[in-house]
């Protein structure tokens, strides 16, 4: 455990030096505050409190922003060590490769958790100051907070795997951005096109729900929209949130961080420095 904490401390200092902590906190705080102000407009129309509507907006923000921040923080976790020539030296110490990645994960996850907590905290305070009844949405906000950290863990593990396989920061950066584009943007567009082409057939009723659960970002969105009172304020996937059992989306959220991190550890063990 001491070895893992030592690696985590080193990685945290590197993140502070590279201003990742301030960048992540500033981004989440800024976007959360903007959504808190702009996203509360439809509260009367959907019959929900101001914070619940804000949570629905923050869910959409988190789906795009948290995976991107996680990938940008982790894409050079191993490739950067290889390029700087520090990986062979690191592996000469009595520390396993799994412990190296766990230490990096703890540091990066702490940064993401801090950014999420600050951003969502600002949004909740702003909503409650405008409407005292908004405290009813605090359970949904808490659910969004911890599930956002799990979503970040999923893409941190993905970033480590990409970093191991690419071996160079430039290549890892390109793969990370490409993966984000496919998993977060193109995947949903492809599903939407398939649903439209299917016209309510077997794909829409049987394959589409499974395809949503197979994507950690979509499972995250399903889980949080199903728990929110303001699903009417969200578009597109909100209809599926009411038809797919919550336990299934929760299982996907809990499973994916372990899967992606396990893949990263296995890939790291097979690579020679």
N, C-alpha and C positions, 0 to 999 in steps of 0.2 A: 504493500500500500504506500509506503514511503517513496518508493521508486516512481510509482504512478503520480503521486502528488508533486514530486520534484519535476517531472516532465510537464505536468499541468502548469506549474508555476512558471517554468521557462517559456512555455507556449503563451501564457497570459502576458508575460513581459514583452514578448515579440509582438503580440496583438496591440498592446499599449503603444509600443514604439511605432508601429505601422498605422496607428490611429484607427484601428478597426473598432475599438470600443466606442470612441466618440462618434464615429461615422454611423454605426449601427443604432446607437441610442438616439442620435439626432434624426435619422431617417424615420424610425418608428414614431418618435414624438411628434415630428412635423406632420406626417401623414395621418396619424391617429387624431391629432387636434383638428386638422382640416375635415376629416370625415365626421368627427363629432359635431362640428358646426354645420356642415352641409348635409349630413345623412339623417338629421333629425327632422327634416321638413315633412316627411310623409307620416308622422306619428298619428295624426288624427285619422288619416285615411285607412291605416291598417289596424287601428284599435289597439296599439301596443304602446308601452311606455318608451320614453326617449332613449334610454340606455339599451333596451332590447333592439331597437332599430339601429342604433349605433353598432351593436354587436354584429348584426347582419352585415353591415358595411365593413366592419373590421375583419370579418371572416373572408370576404373577397380580397381585402388588402393582404391579409396574411398568406393566402394561397399563392399570391404572386411574389410578395416581397421576402418572406421568410425563407423559402427554398433558394431564392437568388442569393441572399446574404449568406446562407449556409454553404452553398457551393463556392462562392467567392472567398470565403474564409478557409475552406478545406482543400481547394484544388491543388495547392502547392505544399500540402502538409508533408508529403513524402518526396514529390518531385523537386521541391525546393531544397530539401536536405541533400538530395542526390546532386543537384547542380552546384550547391555550395561545398560539396565534398565532406559534409558533416555526418552523413548517414553511416559510413563505415566506422567512424569514430564512436558514434552513439551506440552502435551494435556491439562494440567491444566491451561495453560495460555489462555488468550482470543484470540485464533487463531483457525481457522477452519482447518480441515484436508486437504481440497482443497488448502488452503493458504500454508500449510506446503509443499505440493508437488510442488506448483507453485514456492515457494522460492528455493527449491532444483533444480527445472528445470532451473530457471534463472541462478543459479551458474554453473551448469554442462554445460548448453548450451553456456555460456560465455567462458568456458574453451575450448570446442570443436571449437567454432568460432575462438578463438585466434589461436589454433593449425592449423586449416584449412587455416586461413589467412596467417600465417607465412609460412606454407609449400607451398601453391600455389603461394605466393608472391616470394619466392626464385626460384621456378620453372619458373615463368614468367620472372623474371630478367635474369636468366641464358639463357633462350631461346632468349630474345630480344638482349642480348649482343652478341650472336652468329649470329643472323640474324635480322636486323632492320625491315624487312618485317613481322616479327612475331607479330607486334602490331595489325595486322589484326585479330589475334585470341583472343584479350582481351575481346570482348563481350562474347565469348564462355566460357572463364575462369571465368568471373563474374557470368554467369549463373550456372556454376559448383559450385562456392563458396556458393551462397545462397541456392542452392538446396541441397548441402552437409550438411548445417546446418539443413535444414528441415529433411533430412534423419537421422541425429543424434538425432533430437527431437523425431522422431518416435521410435527409439530404446531406448531412455531414458525413454519414457513412458512405453515401454514394460518392461524395467528393473525394473521400480517402481512397475508395476503389479506383476512381478515375486517375487520381494522383499516382497510385502505384503502377497502374497499367501504362500510363502515358510516359512516365519517367522524366519528362521535361516540362517545366512550368508553362511554356508557351503552348505546347500541345495539350496539356491538361486544362488550360484556360479555355481553349477552343472547344474541347469536348464537354466541359462543364456548361458553357453557355448553350451549346447545341443540345445537351441533355435537358436543360431547363426549358428550352424552346419546345422540344418535342413533348416532354412530360406535362408541362403546364399549359401550353397554348395549343399546339397542333393535335394533341391527343383528344381534347374535348371537341375541337373542330371536326376531327374525323368521326367521332361518335355522333355528333349532331348531323353530319352528312349521311351517315349510315341510318340513323333513325328516320330522317326525312325520306330517304330512298326506300326504307322498309315499309313505311305507311302503316304502322301499327301491327306488323306481323310478328313472327317468332323472334326476330332479333330484338325488337323493342321490349317484348314481354319477358324474354328469358336471358338473352345475352347481355343486353344493355345494363341491367342492374349489376351483374357480375363484373362487367368491364369497368363500371364506376368504382366498385370495391377494390379492383385490382390496382387502381391508381391511388397512391397514398394522399395526393392532393385532393382528389375527388372524395375519397372516404372522409377526410378531414372536414371538407365542406358539408357533406351529408350529415355528419355527426353534429356539427354545431348548428346548422340550420334546423335540424329536427328538434333540437333542444330550445330553439329560440321561439319567442312568441311573435316574431315579426318576419316569418317566412314570406309573407306577402310583399315585403319590401325588397326581397331578393328575386332575381330573375333566373330563368333557365332551369338550373338544377334543383330549385326549391321544390318543384313538383315531385321529383324523385325522392327528396328527403322525407316525405310523408308516406312513401310506399315501401321503402326499404327499412327493415327493423334496425333500431339503434344499435343493438348488440353486434350486428354484423359490421357496421362502420367502425365501431369501437374496437372490435377484434383486429380489423385491418390497421387501424392507427397504432395499436400496441405491437402488432407483429412486424411491421415494416422496419422500424429502427433496428431490431435484432437481426433481420434478414440482411439489410444493407451493410451493417457493421460486420456481420459474420463473413460476408463476401469479401469485404475489405481486408479482414484479418487473413483469410485463406489466400488471397492474392498476394499479400505482403510476405507471407511465409514462403511462397514459391519463387520470390524474386531475390536474386543475388545483388548485393550492393555494388 
